[in-house]
């Protein structure tokens, strides 16, 4: 039987499909500036249609491509300049190109022996990430699917290093503002919620180091074994940066593993202001980073860096007889020995290729611009009489709410803002109060869009006032 598209299409078919897909991508990226910030919305009719079972026989590429593009259109426009909700992901074209290459050659990077030069590219990225914190050659980096898996692997490493098999008495400490993935990681690592300690925050929503110290001492007095503290280099709610140096002091005093969740904010360490605000981060045992946030890469690109890489390996290594021919230790790392994954895709190329094409300075300049834009937004919102802007930005999240409005009124304000189609914001709840937040991360967001956002918010607030 002759199929329209054999599993291995010929050069002309590959070229035709590739050109059609590339034209679609060029058109998509070119239209981002005018695209609705929240996407087209709806899409459930299409979603139901796409749930249908795959056909027994294949069909032409063009209508399939059209369906893919239509599905993507009925979604939040996470790549656009007006997307200020949650934590945006930029979607660099160079990273998408890297993924096309990586998935096409389909090399295995869980072990070094099958593809040493490919693993060397992965290691090059990992070493660069470790260097951001001034760590020496003992450090190890690991690319993950995102911050959640990085936080999980860090928790497993901390458990192994500090507790061994005695989990029942182990207690861990996180801020009241910590990301949900931090506590989820501990649950998946085998810890009861009874082992969790929520450390209070100060007026700027940063972890209180003295409260942490008291809680650790109380647990020691009760015969428990404090083993892990997780600090934040930029919380999701407000971008708050915990006092990392002071937390590191407590960790050293009481032999705690100190992990820093820098999934959102960690890459601001590339900037002078970020390094100043993160003073003490180099004392951490491990740090989570999300290149799909701070480096504007595609979703599914996370990272964990550990100051003593052997601690990470000891926590995750599991040998297997069927790998005896290719799993010998050597000059390059076997990354499957540092994580829960034996099967590993070549994630490193989507970081390495953009770094080679654009250079580190391009990312530093973009992140510096985001810090500037957060100040522009903060000052603009403060000038709107109907608003309360409780916290100055420590990074690039700016929370605000109506000065005299309840939750219903603030929900209405958010709906009006998002109905503009030019910006898309999200909400959170802080100390029991509904709060709107804008998060500026995308490399495509520039001053004119932030000034436009201020105007949209001002008009919406005045209409409700």
Secondary structure, 3 states (H helix, E strand, C coil): CCCCCCCCCCHHHHHHHHHHHHHHHHHHHHCCCCCCCCCCCCCHHHHHHHCCCCCCCCCCHHHHHHHHHHHHHCCCCCCCCCECCCCCCCCCHHHHHHHHHHHHHCCCCCCCHHHHHHHHHHHHHHHHHHHCCCCCCCCEEEEECCHHHHHHHHHHHHHHHHCCCCCCCEEEEEECCCCHHHHHHHHHCCCCHHHEEEECECCCCCECHHHHHHHHHHHHHCCCEEEEEEEEECCCCCCCECCHHHHHHHHHHCCCEEEEEECCCHHHHHCHHHHHHCCCHHHCCEEEECHHHHCCCCCCCEEEEECCHHHHHHHHCCCCHHHCCCCCCCCCCCHHHHCCCCCCCCCCHHHHHHHHHHCHHHHHHHHHHHHHHHHHHHHHHHCCCCEECCCCCCCCEEEEEECCCCHHHHHHHHHHHHHCCCCECEEEEECCEEEEEEECCCCCCCHHHHHHHHHHHHHHHHHHC
